Amino acid sequence: MVLQIKIYRNTIIDLEIPIGIILIIGIIAFILDFKNYKKTYEYSGFGLYLFSIMHYIIGFGFIICSIFMLMNYYLADRNVKTESYEIVDRTWIQGGGTRYRFGEKQPVFTINYKGKKKELVFFTEYYEKMNSYKTVEFETRQGFFGFDVLENKKLINNIDE
């Protein structure tokens, strides 16, 4: 799941699409395999339906969504375009990092990418000067399913020092 989050951060895709894939595949798997689930586990009543739908959505839904995101990312077109976008908002998140960098703040910059808001997460080393960055430059490739993939993100400092 961590890999899927990293790939999601580097893909321009609406959040509704992965969530939709997860839910639709989970519900289809529930419909097709529910009677086998009933035979396998000894739940009854509401618990049977609750645990089975959670199993199918989390299990099958996330697996298919991961395959979808990985295929879009790794089978992307080789043609690379370099683009630059103005930063419209900035914030930070508490980073996970390694055990030595656990809890350090990671800057998050929001850009308008072709009419859609996209948040870009950078390493903690950019946190101190996050207010001085005005634009982000990165390379994009068209993904296998048509969703753009970001590569080589670079912050540009436009303030004269």
C-alpha positions as CSV (number, residue, x, y, z in Angstrom):
1,M,0.0,0.0,0.0
2,V,2.9,2.3,0.6
3,L,4.1,1.8,-2.9
4,Q,0.6,2.5,-4.2
5,I,0.6,5.9,-2.3
6,K,4.0,6.8,-3.7
7,I,2.8,6.0,-7.2
8,Y,-0.4,7.9,-6.6
9,R,1.6,11.0,-5.6
10,N,3.5,10.9,-8.9
11,T,0.4,10.3,-11.1
12,I,-2.1,13.0,-12.1
13,I,-5.3,11.2,-11.5
14,D,-8.5,12.2,-9.6
15,L,-8.9,10.4,-6.3
16,E,-12.4,9.3,-7.4
17,I,-10.9,6.9,-10.0
18,P,-8.9,4.7,-7.6
19,I,-11.6,4.8,-5.0
20,G,-14.2,3.8,-7.7
21,I,-12.0,0.9,-8.9
22,I,-11.6,-0.4,-5.3
23,L,-15.3,-0.2,-4.5
24,I,-16.6,-1.6,-7.9
25,I,-14.2,-4.5,-7.9
26,G,-14.9,-5.2,-4.2
27,I,-18.6,-5.3,-4.8
28,I,-18.3,-7.4,-8.0
29,A,-16.1,-9.9,-6.1
30,F,-18.7,-9.9,-3.2
31,I,-21.5,-10.7,-5.6
32,L,-19.6,-13.5,-7.4
33,D,-18.1,-15.2,-4.4
34,F,-20.3,-14.6,-1.4
35,K,-21.7,-18.1,-1.1
36,N,-18.2,-19.5,-0.9
37,Y,-17.4,-17.0,1.8
38,K,-20.5,-18.1,3.7
39,K,-19.3,-21.8,3.6
40,T,-15.7,-20.9,4.6
41,Y,-16.3,-18.7,7.7
42,E,-18.7,-19.3,10.5
43,Y,-20.2,-15.8,10.8
44,S,-23.9,-15.2,10.7
45,G,-26.3,-12.3,10.4
46,F,-25.0,-8.8,10.0
47,G,-21.4,-9.8,10.9
48,L,-21.3,-12.2,7.9
49,Y,-22.1,-9.4,5.5
50,L,-19.9,-6.8,7.2
51,F,-16.8,-8.9,7.3
52,S,-17.3,-10.3,3.8
53,I,-17.7,-6.9,2.1
54,M,-14.7,-5.6,4.0
55,H,-12.7,-8.6,2.9
56,Y,-13.6,-8.2,-0.8
57,I,-13.2,-4.5,-0.9
58,I,-9.9,-4.4,0.9
59,G,-8.5,-7.6,-0.6
60,F,-9.7,-7.7,-4.2
61,G,-10.3,-4.0,-4.6
62,F,-6.9,-2.8,-3.5
63,I,-5.1,-5.6,-5.4
64,I,-6.8,-4.6,-8.7
65,C,-6.3,-0.9,-8.0
66,S,-2.6,-1.5,-7.3
67,I,-2.3,-3.4,-10.6
68,F,-4.0,-0.5,-12.4
69,M,-1.8,2.2,-10.9
70,L,1.4,0.1,-11.4
71,M,0.6,-0.6,-15.1
72,N,-0.2,3.1,-15.7
73,Y,3.1,4.1,-14.1
74,Y,5.6,1.5,-15.3
75,L,4.1,1.0,-18.8
76,A,4.0,4.7,-19.5
77,D,5.1,6.2,-22.8
78,R,8.8,7.0,-23.2
79,N,8.3,10.5,-24.6
80,V,9.1,13.0,-21.9
81,K,7.8,16.6,-21.7
82,T,9.3,19.2,-19.4
83,E,6.7,21.5,-17.9
84,S,6.7,24.3,-15.2
85,Y,3.8,25.3,-13.0
86,E,3.3,28.0,-10.5
87,I,2.7,27.0,-6.9
88,V,-0.7,28.1,-5.7
89,D,-0.6,26.8,-2.1
90,R,1.8,25.3,0.3
91,T,1.5,23.3,3.5
92,W,3.3,20.5,5.2
93,I,2.8,16.9,6.5
94,Q,4.4,15.0,9.3
95,G,6.9,12.8,7.4
96,G,7.3,9.1,8.0
97,G,10.9,8.9,6.9
98,T,13.5,6.5,8.4
99,R,13.9,6.0,12.1
100,Y,16.4,8.9,12.2
101,R,14.1,11.3,10.3
102,F,10.8,10.2,11.8
103,G,8.4,13.0,12.3
104,E,10.2,15.7,10.3
105,K,8.0,18.1,8.4
106,Q,7.7,17.5,4.6
107,P,6.6,20.4,2.4
108,V,3.5,19.9,0.2
109,F,3.1,22.3,-2.7
110,T,-0.2,22.6,-4.6
111,I,-0.2,23.4,-8.3
112,N,-3.0,23.8,-11.0
113,Y,-2.1,21.0,-13.5
114,K,-4.4,21.4,-16.5
115,G,-7.3,22.6,-14.4
116,K,-6.8,20.1,-11.6
117,K,-5.3,20.7,-8.3
118,K,-2.3,18.4,-7.6
119,E,-0.4,18.2,-4.3
120,L,3.3,17.5,-4.7
121,V,5.2,16.1,-1.6
122,F,8.9,16.9,-1.3
123,F,11.7,15.8,1.0
124,T,12.2,17.4,4.4
125,E,15.3,19.3,3.3
126,Y,13.0,21.8,1.4
127,Y,10.9,22.6,4.4
128,E,13.0,25.5,5.7
129,K,12.8,27.5,2.5
130,M,9.4,26.4,1.3
131,N,8.0,29.9,1.2
132,S,10.7,31.1,-1.2
133,Y,9.8,28.6,-4.0
134,K,7.4,29.9,-6.6
135,T,7.3,27.3,-9.3
136,V,7.8,23.6,-9.8
137,E,9.4,22.1,-12.8
138,F,9.0,18.4,-13.7
139,E,9.0,15.9,-16.5
140,T,5.8,14.2,-17.5
141,R,5.0,11.0,-19.5
142,Q,1.7,9.8,-20.6
143,G,0.7,6.7,-18.6
144,F,-0.5,3.4,-20.0
145,F,-4.1,4.3,-19.3
146,G,-3.7,8.0,-20.2
147,F,-3.0,9.5,-16.8
148,D,0.1,11.6,-16.7
149,V,3.1,10.4,-14.7
150,L,5.4,12.9,-13.0
151,E,9.2,12.5,-12.9
152,N,12.2,14.5,-11.7
153,K,10.3,17.1,-9.7
154,K,12.4,20.3,-9.1
155,L,11.5,23.4,-7.1
156,I,12.5,26.7,-8.7
157,N,13.3,29.7,-6.4
158,N,12.3,32.9,-8.2
159,I,13.1,35.3,-5.4
160,D,16.2,37.5,-5.9
161,E,18.4,37.1,-3.0
